[in-house]
Amino acid sequence: QLVKMALPCPTSNMPPSKSGTWGVTLTNQCALKGTSVVLECEYDYPIGNIVMSVRWSKAQLISGRWDLIPISELPSGPDHFKYMGNYRGDCNLKVDRVQPTDEGAYFFSFVTTLNRWRSQTYAYLYPSTVAEGDTVRLSCSSGCPEQPEVAWFKDGQRVSHPEFQAGREDAGGYHCAVLGQERVRSALVVLTVHYAPKNVTLWVSPSGAIVAGDTVTLTCSSEAEPPVRQNGYSLFKDGEFISSGQRHIIQDVQPSQSGRYYCQAGNSIRWRGSDHMNSSEVHLDVLYPPINVSLSVDPPHVTDGIRVNLTCTSAANPTADNYTWFRRSATSSSSLWVQVGSGQVLSLPSMEPSHTGLYLCIVRSPLGESNSTEMMLAMEAEQQGLFVYRCCLLMRVVFYLM
């Protein structure tokens, strides 16, 4: 990528506009394909002259020679070039829908009743955008018979090498100047460096604890040139695509939406063979009180005299840390629940009829509590009959002894 600039000849002592002496002041212009730009131009002449004609020309290499071709003779569409100036010092030229063929050096000349004048320096129209990694070569020219030694400056700082591989840090304004006469400088050209997204980051709001039912916003950001558009962002959860766009809002977030999220950004600029860059993963951890509380009994077939364990389980984040057991006797007419134990497991060392009845447990965590459904604990019918038979036999023995 060649970046050229026009530099006034330091010995020409070009007077400022409206000084009453012959002169043309031109400004280089950056242009992107398809845009419309104006080549800025001013001219001056001594009092007593009347401008009769003006002309813009473009330098073209024909048969090994450089010739100035009037823009009216260039192969371009109607109104592609439009003179925006006048006959009193303004010589701006508009170039509509810039194409790569428009790149080059343009000269302005005018004729008065007493003389004619053509600009020594020229305005150069050139692409101003490169991709990261492209080679950039800075070139400076002037209207002097012998080209003086020049230096390049970027944002006021000296550029050590006029040829380099473009990085995003190289974007900025450049100008050249004659060594020893740095006050004579070229027009400023702005170099834009396109690069793939970098520092892709996924942000979660709120940043603190997230509880089920909250509204959560996931936002993706990146550094890129050109900037990543809305549809250039994608959100993924556990490797699965969720949505496109820079922002994703989850209203009434649920535990099932916990997982590892990351976003992907792309702006059509490839980097190391990839069209998209990923952010680091962010773990979305949704807190919620105990849910799905259930009871189980071991062994499933309860008989007289055996050890029985009742277990209470639930889902909770953070994990539940408090379990309370209640029983209501099946033989009692009272609806009163009686606390019979604590801990996740309620152990009955030796099952007996007094242990039968309805059981439930209440689970508590720092975020709240929930209770299980009721569960009936009863001995199997044949075992209960055997127990009654044994009791009757024992009473007969006692009666006989008495």
N, C-alpha and C positions, 0 to 999 in steps of 0.2 A: 504494500500500500504506500503510494508516494504522496507525501503532503508537501505542496509547493506554496511559496509565498512571494509576493512582490515587494521589493525594497526600493525606495527612492534612492537615486544616485546621490551620495552625500555632497558631490561637487556641483550639483545642478542648482542648489539653493532654491528649491521650489518655494515660491511665495505662498502665503496662506490665501484662501479664497477671498475674493472681493478686495484684493490689494491693488487692483488696477494694472497688473502686469500679466503676461501670458502664463498660463498654467492650468494643469488638470490634476485633480486629486481623486484617486480611486481607492476603493476598499475591496479587499478580497471577500469572497462570500462562500460559506459552507452550504451545501445543499444535499438533501436526501431525495432519492428517486421518487418522483411523483408529486413533490411539493412545488410550490411557487416561491421564488425568491426575487429580490431586487438587488442588482449590482449598484451600490451607492457611488455616486459620482458628482463632483462639482468642478466647474471650470471658471476661469477668469481671463480678462483681457483689458487692455488699456482703454481709457475713456476716448470716445471719438469713433470707435468701431461699432459696426452694426452686424450682428450675426446673420449670415445669409443661409447657412446650411449646417447640419450636424450629421454625424455618421458613427455608428458602432460597427466594428469589424472584429473578426476572429482570426487568430493565427492558425494556419493549416499547412501541413507539410505536403507539397505537391512536387512530384518528380525530384525529390531530394532537396527541394528548396522551401523555405518558409515564406508564405505569402499571406497578406491580409485580405480576407474575403469579407465583403459587406454581409451583415447578418441577413439582409433581404435576399441574398443569393444562396443562403444555406438551405439544404433540404430539410425543411421542418414544416409543421402544420400551420394553418392560419392563426394569427395572433399568438404564436408561440413566443416571439419576441415582441415586446411592446415598449416603445419609448415613453417614459413617464416624465421626462424633463421638459424644459422649455428653451427659449432662445436668450435667456438672461442669466445663466449660470448654473442651472440645475440640469444634470444630464443622466439621471437615474434610468436604468434599463431593467424591465421586469422580464423574467424568464418563467413561463408558465409550464407546469407539469414537467419538471426537470427529468431528463433521461441521461443515461451514461454517455451518449454521444455529445452532450452539451459540455462535457468537461473540457477545459482549455483556457487559453489566455485571450482576453478581450481588450481591445483598444478603442479609445474614443478620440474623435477628431472633429474640428469645426472650422468653418471658413467665415471670415468677416469681410467687410467691404475693403479692408486694407491689408489683410494677411490671412494665413491659414495656420492651424496648430494641430499637432497630434501628440497624444500622451506618450512620454518616454517610458514610464512604467506602465504596467498593465494590471488589470484585475483578473484574478485566476479563480475560476469556478471549479470546485473539486469535491469529491466525496469526503465527508468528515467523520465517517464511522468505520471502525475496524472491529474485528472479533479478537477476543483474548487469544494470544499466541501468534497472531499475524505479525509479519515483519513490517515495521514502519520505517521509512527513510525520509528524513526532513531535507528539503531542498529550498534554497533561497536564491533569488535572482534579482538583478537590478537593471536599470537602463544605462549603466556606465559602459564605456568601450571595453574596459578591462574589469573583470569581476573582482571586487575587493574580498579580503578575507572576512568572513562573517562568523558570528556566534549565535547559538540558539538559547532561548530562555523559556522556561515553563513556569507560569505563575510568578514571574520575577526572579526565579532561580536559574542559574546557568545549567544547561544540558550538556553533559560530558560527551555523549555519543549521539550523533545525528541519526544513527540506524540502530534499531532495537526491536526486540519482540514485545509486543504490546501486552501490558498487564493492566488490571483495573486501576492501579495507582498512577498509570501514565495518562489517564484522562485529565483534561484541563486545557487552559489557554496557552498557546505558544506564539512567540514572535522571534524574528531574527533581527540582528543589528550588525553594523560594520564595527569591527574591532577598533577601539580607540575613539569611535564616534557613536557610542551607544545611544545617544539621544536621537539619532536618525534610525528609526526602527520601522519595521514592516507593520502592516495591519495585523490584528490579533486573529488567530484561527483557533477554534475550539475543537479539540480531538475527543470524540466519544468512543469509549471502548465497551463493546458488548461482551458480557460474560454470563455463564450459566449461574443459576442460584447458588449462593453460598450462605453459610450460617443459617440453614433452615431450622426453625425452632417451632415447637408446638407448646402453646400456653394453655393452661387450664384455669378457669375462673369459676368460683372462688378458689383461692390458692390453699386455703386451710382444709379442715375436715369437711367432707361432703356426706350428707345424710340423705337417705331415701326420701324422695319427695321434693328435694331441692331442684333448682334450675342451674344447669351446668353449661358453660360456654367454652368450646375448644377453638382456639384461634391459631392459625399458622402464619408465620412471617418469614421473610428471607431478604437477603441482599442480592439484587440482580439488576442487570442492564441489558435490554429494557426490563422494567419491573414486571414481575409475574402478574398476569391477569387473574381475575376471579376464577375463571374456569381452568386456570393452570394449576390450581391446588386440588389435592385429593386427600381424603381422610380414610385411614384404615384402622380396623380393630382386630387384633390377633391375626393379622395377615389378610383379613377380608375387607374388601372395599365397602365403605359406609356411605360417603357422599362426596360431591365435588363442591368447591368453593372455599374461600379463605376462612369462613366462620361456620361452625356447626353448633346449634343450640339444642340441648336435651332438656325438655321440660318434664318435671315429675320423674326424675331419674330413679331407676330401680336397680336392685342388687344384680340382676342379670346383665346390666350394662357395665359392670366392673370388667376390667381387662387392660390389655396393653395397647395403647393407641400410638400411632405415628402419622405424620403427614408427608406428602410428596409434592414437590414444586418443580415446575418446568416452564421455560420461556422460549423454547425452540432452539436454544443454543446448547450444543452438545459439549460434554466434558468427559474426557476419557471414555468415549464410546457410549455414554449414557445420555438420554434425553431428560431424565428427571433425577432430582436429588432428594434424599430422605432425611427427615429429622431423627433425632434420638427418640426412643420409645418413652412414653409417659404412662405410668401405671395409675389408672383411675380406680380408686378404692372407695366403694360406696358403703357407708356405715348404715346399719339398720337394727332395730330391736328384735327380740326373739320372734320367730315365725315358724309355722309348720311343726308345732309341738305335738309329739305323739308318745304313746306308752306301749311298752312291750313286756311280756312275761316270760320267764325262763324257770323251769321247763314249760312248754305249752300245755302239757297235761298235768293238772294239779291234783295231787292225791294227799291223803292224810299223812302228816308226819314228815313230809319231805321239806327240803329247803327251797324257798321260792324267792326269786329276785325280780323286782319290778324296776324297769329302766325308763327314764324320761329323756328324750332327745329333742333337739331343736336346731334350727339354723339361726345364727346371729353373728353380727360383726360390730363391735368386738364380741368374742365368745362369751356366752352366758356364764355367770359365776355364782348363781344362787338358785337352788332348787328346793321347793317346799312341798311335802306330800300331805294329802287330806283323804279321809275315808268317811263314808256314810254307811252305817250298818244296814244290811239287806233285811234284817229281821226287825229293825226298829221302825216305829211309825214316825219318828222325828226326822225332820229334813236337815238337821244340824250336821255340818261337816266338822270333823275333828282332825286336828293336825296330828299326824302319826310319824313324822320323820322329816329329814332333810338330806340333801345330797342327791346326786344324779341317780343313784341306785338305792332303792328301798329294799332291804333284805329281811325276809321272814325266815328265821332259822328252822322252825318246825311248824308246818301248816296245820291249822286246826279250824273248826267251824267259826270261831270268833273272829277269824281273819277275813272271812268272806264279806263282800259288800262292794260298794262303788268306790273307785279310786280316781283321783286326779292329781296333777302336779302343776304348780305355778313356777314359771321360769322368769328370772330377773337378770337384766344386764344394765350397764350404765345408761342405756338409751330407753329403757322401759321394761315392761313385763307382759307376759302372755300365759294363758293357761291351756292345758290339754283338754280334749274331750273326756267324758267320763268312761271308765272301763270297769266292767263287772268282773270281779275275781270270785270264782266259786270252785268247789271241789266237784269232781265227776260224780254222777249219781250213784253208781255202784259202790264207790268208796264211802260216800255218805251213809248208805244203807249198812255197809259193813261196820262203820263206826257206831251206828245206832245199835246193831246187833251185839257188838262188843260191850256197849254200855249196859244193855239189858242183861247180858250174861253175867257181867260183874255185879249188878244189883241182885241177881238171884243168888249168886255165891255168898254175898254179904248177908242176905236175908236168911239163907240156910245156916250160916254160921251163927247168926243171932238166935 
